[in-house]
Amino acid sequence: MAKPDDRSDNIRKLQGMTQDTIQNIQAAEESLENQDMTNEQRRAIKAKNERREESINSFREEIRDEYDDSQE
């Protein structure tokens, strides 16, 4: 038998994932200060941070959806 869908802590989990991703962006930005880094490495980090920003936007949308669903 399948487990029931427990969404009671989804908002908290999504907020945690958002915060973790923000911290990863900040750490990556700090790493860009490394003088030994190649241009290719810099581009890769910047591209990854762009994907992280997209993830943050998705997390925030999901948080809004979860909140709206919890209000029904």
Secondary structure as UniProt FT lines:
FT   TURN            8..9
FT   HELIX           10..31
FT   TURN            32..33
FT   TURN            35..36
FT   HELIX           39..70
//
